[in-house]
Amino acid sequence: MAIYEVEALPEAPLAAAAQFHARHVPLIELAIEAAGGCLTVAFPESDHTHRGWRLAAIQMLARALAPGRINAVSGGSGRAITAAANYFACAPGLTGQLISLDDEGAAAVLPLPS
């Protein structure tokens, strides 16, 4: 289970997408190789205006990096992100997904490690 954390991005969705593609995509391509083909990208929490570009980016990366698997989460605590990454690592058919975490609802679906 490997996690690539994206630092704070600009508030404007177009600027955030441009920064993500310019700065993070090359590093993600290297990180998935180092991670043995399974990577979770952790985006900072954002409003609904960022969901579309984030999902499209993760889906494009999943196609480009196949047979490697890449999924993403948005928001959540470190524990919730780790729980989601563990879930993704144990789900070999799951790739190209973006899940929003809130720590309250995530625990019912993704049990947090003790």
C-alpha positions in Angstrom: 0.0 0.0 0.0 1.5 3.3 -1.2 0.1 6.8 -0.8 1.1 9.8 -2.9 -0.1 13.0 -1.0 -0.9 16.0 -3.1 -0.1 19.2 -1.3 -2.5 22.2 -1.3 -3.7 23.2 -4.7 -5.0 26.5 -6.0 -8.7 27.2 -5.1 -9.7 27.7 -8.7 -10.5 24.3 -10.3 -8.7 25.1 -13.7 -5.6 26.4 -11.9 -5.6 23.4 -9.6 -5.9 20.9 -12.5 -3.1 22.7 -14.4 -0.8 22.5 -11.4 -1.7 18.9 -10.7 -0.9 17.8 -14.3 2.3 19.9 -14.4 3.8 19.0 -11.0 2.3 15.8 -9.8 1.6 13.6 -12.8 5.3 13.0 -13.6 5.9 12.2 -9.9 2.9 9.9 -9.8 4.2 7.9 -12.8 7.5 7.3 -10.9 5.7 6.6 -7.6 3.5 3.8 -9.0 6.6 2.0 -10.3 8.3 2.3 -7.0 5.1 1.1 -5.3 4.9 -2.1 -7.2 2.0 -1.1 -9.4 -0.6 -0.1 -6.7 -0.9 3.6 -5.6 -3.4 5.8 -3.8 -3.4 9.5 -4.5 -4.5 11.6 -1.6 -6.0 15.0 -2.6 -6.7 17.7 0.0 -10.3 18.3 0.8 -12.1 20.5 -1.7 -15.6 21.5 -2.8 -17.6 19.9 -5.5 -16.1 22.0 -8.3 -12.9 20.0 -8.2 -14.4 16.5 -8.4 -14.7 16.4 -12.2 -11.1 17.2 -13.1 -9.8 15.0 -10.3 -11.8 12.0 -11.4 -10.9 12.5 -15.0 -7.2 12.7 -14.1 -7.3 9.5 -12.1 -9.2 7.7 -14.8 -6.7 8.8 -17.4 -3.8 7.8 -15.2 -5.4 4.4 -14.6 -5.6 3.7 -18.3 -2.1 5.0 -19.0 -0.5 3.1 -16.2 -2.2 -0.2 -16.6 -1.7 -2.9 -15.6 -0.8 -0.8 -12.5 -3.7 0.3 -10.4 -4.3 3.9 -9.2 -7.1 5.2 -7.1 -7.6 8.5 -5.2 -9.2 9.9 -2.1 -10.2 13.4 -1.3 -10.1 14.8 2.3 -10.1 12.6 5.4 -7.6 12.2 8.2 -4.4 10.2 7.9 -6.1 7.2 9.4 -9.0 7.3 6.9 -6.6 7.7 4.0 -4.6 4.7 5.2 -7.8 2.6 5.6 -8.8 3.5 2.1 -5.4 2.7 0.7 -5.4 -0.7 2.4 -8.9 -1.3 0.9 -7.6 -0.4 -2.6 -4.6 -2.6 -2.1 -6.8 -5.6 -1.3 -9.2 -5.0 -4.3 -7.3 -6.1 -7.3 -10.0 -5.2 -9.8 -10.4 -1.6 -8.5 -8.7 1.2 -10.4 -9.5 4.7 -11.6 -11.8 5.6 -8.7 -12.1 8.7 -6.6 -13.6 8.4 -3.1 -14.4 11.3 -0.8 -13.5 10.7 2.8 -15.1 12.4 5.8 -13.9 10.1 8.7 -17.5 9.9 10.0 -18.9 7.9 7.1 -15.7 6.2 6.1 -15.5 4.2 9.2 -18.7 2.3 8.4 -17.3 1.2 5.0 -13.6 1.2 5.6 -12.7 0.1 9.1 -9.9 2.3 10.5 -6.8 0.5 11.7 -6.4 0.3 15.5 
